Amino acid sequence: MNNLIKKAILIFQTLSLLLLISCSEKDIVEPNPEPVYNTVFKDKLFKNGFNLRSTNEANPGLVGKLDYDGQAIGNPVWNIGQWNCINNDLLDANYNFVNNQHEYLVGTNGNKVTVNTTDGTITLELNTSTEYGLNGITHDPRREGEPWPTLLLEYEIPKSEIVKISDKQEIRMKVDYNVHKLEDKMMPSTTNPDLHSAQFQWFITVQNRNVSSVEFGRYIWFGFNFQDKRFDYAPYYAAQDGGKENNTGAFIYMPDMRPLMSSQGKAELNKEFSVDIDVLPIIREAFDLAQKRNFLTKTIWEDLYIGASNIGWEVPGTYDVAVDIHKIDIVFR
């Protein structure tokens, strides 16, 4: 074999090897990188304690702090709302440090807030049997148009950090929880499902924050009804806020919980639930429906931001309830 042929074979082999390497590199599928999310909430272990709101729903301003008997390490970024808990004002609660938890208890069987600042678990216990018929503003059973007690964990997003909705790929609401107490204290044969229930819910405000808009500051309540005394899965609800004297008049949108929670099973006591839902498309549905019903008709999608959050109990009936919230966050990208 002469040198010319040998050189041709060598060139052919080299080119074949290079082609094989090139094809192999193309066939390698690079794994998709994990999405990187930004988080909304700060102090998720609640080490800074809480600001405390008034029990007066008509004037629910801040009245004090729950600072773990002076042990909180900074200024609170979370609030505790306690509207219409006239007999259970946490401002008068007894503080104890029990089982590595900070505990605020009103009296011996009143409302209780317990916080574990190591793992971020907070327990909200609302005992309305110490309110209805005893607080001077409601009867037992509650009557139509009367207010009801609430116990809420609230977060107001700082103005510089409010979350613009229209430029996001995902907005995920995430919470792990366990409802471990729901005791029926209604008087016999008095329950009216149109007036009486106990609801563990999570709401955010979807608000017009365009200062040039004529509807600047107006908002939608968007939320999830995780536990409702009347249902295995809380149904879809969309209507104007009403039913009591001091309502906001804003549009409320809550999706049907069955398709969202059916993989984990119906709402029930002493069961751990873990929620992680991309709410961006559902917020779009809520906004479109709100406009069809003549809310925020001068607002565009690009005007909308998430401005605040509250999670906890609304109890328009004589029920004693408690929930452990293990983790909670809103993340986006």
C-alpha positions as CSV (number, residue, x, y, z in Angstrom):
1,M,0.0,0.0,0.0
2,N,1.6,3.2,-1.1
3,N,1.9,6.3,1.1
4,L,-0.9,8.2,-0.7
5,I,-3.4,5.5,0.1
6,K,-2.3,5.3,3.7
7,K,-2.7,9.0,4.1
8,A,-6.2,8.9,2.6
9,I,-7.3,6.1,5.0
10,L,-5.9,8.0,8.0
11,I,-7.8,11.1,6.9
12,F,-11.0,9.1,6.5
13,Q,-10.6,7.5,10.0
14,T,-9.9,10.9,11.6
15,L,-13.0,12.5,10.0
16,S,-15.1,9.5,11.0
17,L,-14.0,9.8,14.6
18,L,-14.6,13.5,14.7
19,L,-18.1,13.0,13.2
20,L,-18.9,10.3,15.8
21,I,-17.8,12.6,18.6
22,S,-19.8,15.4,17.2
23,C,-23.0,13.3,17.0
24,S,-22.4,11.9,20.5
25,E,-22.2,15.4,21.9
26,K,-25.5,16.4,20.2
27,D,-27.2,13.3,21.6
28,I,-26.3,14.3,25.1
29,V,-29.3,15.9,26.7
30,E,-28.4,18.5,29.3
31,P,-30.7,18.4,32.3
32,N,-33.0,21.4,32.7
33,P,-31.7,23.6,35.5
34,E,-34.0,23.8,38.6
35,P,-36.1,27.0,38.5
36,V,-34.8,29.7,40.8
37,Y,-37.6,31.3,42.8
38,N,-37.8,34.6,44.8
39,T,-39.5,34.5,48.1
40,V,-42.0,37.0,49.4
41,F,-42.1,36.4,53.1
42,K,-39.3,37.3,55.6
43,D,-38.8,36.0,59.1
44,K,-40.5,32.7,58.3
45,L,-39.4,31.3,61.7
46,F,-41.2,34.3,63.5
47,K,-38.2,35.1,65.6
48,N,-39.2,38.8,65.5
49,G,-42.6,38.2,67.1
50,F,-45.8,39.8,65.9
51,N,-47.6,43.1,65.8
52,L,-51.1,42.7,67.3
53,R,-54.2,44.2,65.8
54,S,-57.3,45.5,67.7
55,T,-60.3,43.3,68.3
56,N,-62.4,46.1,66.8
57,E,-63.0,45.2,63.1
58,A,-64.2,48.7,62.4
59,N,-60.8,50.1,63.6
60,P,-58.3,47.2,63.3
61,G,-55.2,49.1,64.0
62,L,-52.1,47.9,65.8
63,V,-52.4,47.9,69.6
64,G,-49.3,46.1,70.7
65,K,-46.7,43.4,70.2
66,L,-46.3,39.7,71.0
67,D,-42.6,39.8,71.6
68,Y,-42.1,36.6,73.6
69,D,-41.7,38.5,76.9
70,G,-39.0,40.7,75.4
71,Q,-37.1,37.8,73.7
72,A,-38.0,38.7,70.1
73,I,-34.9,39.7,68.2
74,G,-36.2,42.4,65.9
75,N,-39.1,44.4,64.7
76,P,-42.1,42.2,63.6
77,V,-43.0,41.9,60.0
78,W,-46.0,39.7,60.7
79,N,-49.3,40.7,62.3
80,I,-51.9,38.8,64.3
81,G,-55.5,39.8,63.4
82,Q,-58.2,39.1,66.0
83,W,-61.3,40.9,64.9
84,N,-64.4,40.5,67.1
85,C,-62.5,38.4,69.7
86,I,-63.9,40.8,72.4
87,N,-63.4,38.3,75.3
88,N,-60.1,37.0,74.0
89,D,-57.9,40.0,73.4
90,L,-54.4,38.6,73.1
91,L,-53.2,41.9,74.5
92,D,-54.3,40.4,77.8
93,A,-53.0,36.9,77.2
94,N,-50.7,35.1,79.6
95,Y,-47.3,34.3,78.1
96,N,-45.5,31.1,78.8
97,F,-42.5,29.3,77.3
98,V,-43.6,25.6,77.2
99,N,-42.0,22.7,75.4
100,N,-39.7,25.0,73.5
101,Q,-42.7,27.0,72.3
102,H,-43.9,30.6,73.0
103,E,-47.5,30.4,74.1
104,Y,-50.1,33.1,74.5
105,L,-53.3,32.0,76.2
106,V,-56.3,34.1,77.2
107,G,-57.7,32.9,80.5
108,T,-57.9,29.1,80.9
109,N,-59.9,28.1,77.8
110,G,-59.8,31.2,75.5
111,N,-57.9,31.8,72.3
112,K,-54.3,30.7,72.0
113,V,-51.3,31.4,69.8
114,T,-48.3,29.1,70.0
115,V,-45.1,29.6,68.1
116,N,-42.0,27.4,67.6
117,T,-39.3,29.7,66.4
118,T,-37.0,26.8,65.7
119,D,-39.1,25.2,62.9
120,G,-41.5,28.0,62.2
121,T,-44.7,26.2,63.3
122,I,-47.5,28.5,64.5
123,T,-50.7,27.3,66.1
124,L,-53.9,29.4,65.9
125,E,-56.6,28.3,68.3
126,L,-59.9,30.2,68.2
127,N,-62.6,29.3,70.7
128,T,-65.7,31.1,69.7
129,S,-67.8,29.4,72.5
130,T,-66.2,32.1,74.7
131,E,-67.6,34.8,72.4
132,Y,-71.0,34.1,71.0
133,G,-73.7,35.3,73.3
134,L,-71.1,36.5,75.7
135,N,-69.4,39.5,74.1
136,G,-72.2,41.9,73.7
137,I,-72.1,42.1,69.9
138,T,-73.2,38.6,68.8
139,H,-75.9,36.2,69.9
140,D,-75.7,32.4,70.3
141,P,-76.4,31.2,67.7
142,R,-75.1,34.0,65.4
143,R,-77.8,35.9,63.5
144,E,-77.7,37.2,60.0
145,G,-75.7,40.3,59.6
146,E,-73.8,39.9,62.8
147,P,-70.0,39.9,62.8
148,W,-67.9,36.8,63.6
149,P,-64.6,36.2,65.3
150,T,-61.4,35.8,63.3
151,L,-57.8,34.8,64.2
152,L,-55.4,35.5,61.4
153,L,-51.7,35.5,60.6
154,E,-51.1,38.5,58.4
155,Y,-48.3,39.8,56.2
156,E,-48.2,43.2,54.5
157,I,-45.6,43.2,51.7
158,P,-43.5,46.4,51.9
159,K,-44.2,48.9,49.2
160,S,-40.8,48.4,47.6
161,E,-41.3,44.7,47.4
162,I,-44.9,44.2,46.2
163,V,-45.1,41.5,43.5
164,K,-46.0,42.6,40.0
165,I,-48.1,39.9,38.5
166,S,-48.0,40.4,34.7
167,D,-44.3,39.8,34.2
168,K,-44.1,36.5,36.2
169,Q,-43.8,33.0,34.8
170,E,-45.1,31.4,38.1
171,I,-46.5,32.6,41.4
172,R,-46.7,29.7,43.9
173,M,-48.6,29.7,47.2
174,K,-47.2,27.1,49.5
175,V,-48.3,26.0,52.9
176,D,-48.1,22.8,55.1
177,Y,-50.9,22.6,57.8
178,N,-52.9,20.3,60.1
179,V,-56.3,21.2,61.4
180,H,-56.4,19.3,64.7
181,K,-59.5,20.8,66.4
182,L,-63.0,21.5,65.1
183,E,-65.5,21.2,67.9
184,D,-69.2,21.9,67.3
185,K,-70.5,24.1,70.2
186,M,-73.7,25.1,68.4
187,M,-76.9,25.0,70.5
188,P,-79.1,21.9,69.5
189,S,-81.0,22.3,66.2
190,T,-79.8,25.8,65.6
191,T,-77.3,25.3,62.8
192,N,-78.0,27.1,59.6
193,P,-75.4,26.3,56.9
194,D,-76.0,29.7,55.3
195,L,-75.0,31.5,58.5
196,H,-72.8,29.1,60.5
197,S,-69.5,27.5,59.7
198,A,-65.8,27.3,60.6
199,Q,-63.4,28.1,57.8
200,F,-59.6,27.9,57.6
201,Q,-58.7,30.1,54.7
202,W,-55.7,31.8,53.0
203,F,-56.2,35.1,51.1
204,I,-54.0,37.4,49.2
205,T,-54.9,40.8,47.8
206,V,-54.6,41.3,44.1
207,Q,-54.4,45.1,43.9
208,N,-54.2,47.9,41.4
209,R,-50.9,49.7,42.4
210,N,-50.7,51.9,39.3
211,V,-50.7,55.4,40.8
212,S,-51.8,56.9,37.5
213,S,-55.0,54.7,37.5
214,V,-58.3,55.9,38.7
215,E,-58.7,52.6,40.4
216,F,-55.4,52.8,42.3
217,G,-55.7,50.9,45.6
218,R,-58.7,48.8,44.7
219,Y,-58.3,45.1,44.9
220,I,-59.7,41.5,44.7
221,W,-59.6,39.0,47.6
222,F,-58.1,35.9,46.1
223,G,-57.9,32.8,48.3
224,F,-58.3,29.2,49.2
225,N,-60.9,27.7,51.6
226,F,-58.9,24.7,52.9
227,Q,-61.3,23.6,55.6
228,D,-64.9,24.4,55.8
229,K,-67.2,22.7,58.4
230,R,-69.9,22.2,55.7
231,F,-67.9,20.5,53.0
232,D,-65.4,17.7,52.2
233,Y,-64.0,20.0,49.6
234,A,-65.0,23.7,49.7
235,P,-66.8,24.7,46.5
236,Y,-66.0,27.5,44.1
237,Y,-67.1,30.9,45.4
238,A,-67.1,34.3,43.6
239,A,-69.1,37.3,45.0
240,Q,-68.8,40.7,46.6
241,D,-67.6,40.7,50.2
242,G,-70.6,41.1,52.4
243,G,-72.6,39.3,55.1
244,K,-71.6,41.7,57.9
245,E,-71.6,45.4,58.7
246,N,-67.9,46.0,58.3
247,N,-67.2,44.2,55.0
248,T,-64.8,45.5,52.4
249,G,-67.1,45.5,49.4
250,A,-64.3,44.0,47.3
251,F,-64.7,41.0,44.9
252,I,-63.8,37.6,46.5
253,Y,-62.7,34.7,44.3
254,M,-62.0,31.2,45.7
255,P,-61.6,28.3,43.3
256,D,-63.2,24.8,43.7
257,M,-60.9,22.9,46.1
258,R,-61.7,19.5,44.8
259,P,-59.4,19.5,41.7
260,L,-56.7,21.2,43.7
261,M,-56.7,18.9,46.8
262,S,-58.3,15.6,45.6
263,S,-54.8,14.0,45.3
264,Q,-54.4,14.5,49.0
265,G,-57.9,13.7,50.0
266,K,-60.8,15.5,51.6
267,A,-60.5,18.0,54.4
268,E,-60.4,16.2,57.7
269,L,-58.9,16.5,61.2
270,N,-55.4,15.5,62.3
271,K,-54.2,15.1,58.7
272,E,-51.1,16.7,57.3
273,F,-51.6,18.6,54.1
274,S,-49.0,20.1,51.9
275,V,-50.1,22.7,49.3
276,D,-48.0,24.0,46.4
277,I,-50.1,25.7,43.7
278,D,-49.1,27.9,40.8
279,V,-51.8,30.6,41.2
280,L,-50.9,32.8,38.3
281,P,-53.4,31.3,35.8
282,I,-56.1,31.2,38.5
283,I,-55.5,34.8,39.3
284,R,-56.0,35.6,35.7
285,E,-59.4,33.8,35.8
286,A,-60.3,35.7,38.9
287,F,-59.5,39.1,37.3
288,D,-61.4,38.3,34.1
289,L,-64.5,37.3,36.1
290,A,-64.2,40.3,38.4
291,Q,-64.3,42.6,35.3
292,K,-67.3,40.7,33.9
293,R,-69.0,41.5,37.2
294,N,-68.1,45.2,37.0
295,F,-65.2,45.2,39.4
296,L,-61.9,46.8,38.5
297,T,-63.2,47.7,35.0
298,K,-60.7,50.5,34.6
299,T,-57.8,48.3,35.6
300,I,-55.5,46.4,33.2
301,W,-53.6,43.2,33.9
302,E,-50.3,45.2,34.1
303,D,-51.7,47.3,37.0
304,L,-52.0,44.3,39.3
305,Y,-49.7,43.4,42.2
306,I,-49.8,41.1,45.3
307,G,-49.8,43.4,48.3
308,A,-50.8,41.4,51.4
309,S,-51.6,38.0,52.8
310,N,-53.7,36.6,55.6
311,I,-54.3,33.0,56.7
312,G,-56.3,31.6,59.6
313,W,-59.7,31.2,60.9
314,E,-63.0,32.9,60.1
315,V,-65.7,31.3,62.3
316,P,-69.3,32.6,61.8
317,G,-70.7,30.0,64.1
318,T,-70.1,28.5,67.6
319,Y,-67.1,26.3,67.0
320,D,-63.8,25.8,68.8
321,V,-61.0,25.3,66.3
322,A,-57.2,25.0,66.0
323,V,-54.7,24.6,63.2
324,D,-50.9,24.1,63.0
325,I,-49.3,26.0,60.2
326,H,-45.9,24.4,59.7
327,K,-44.5,26.3,56.7
328,I,-45.9,29.1,54.6
329,D,-44.5,31.1,51.7
330,I,-45.3,32.8,48.4
331,V,-42.6,32.3,45.8
332,F,-42.3,33.5,42.2
333,R,-40.1,33.6,39.1
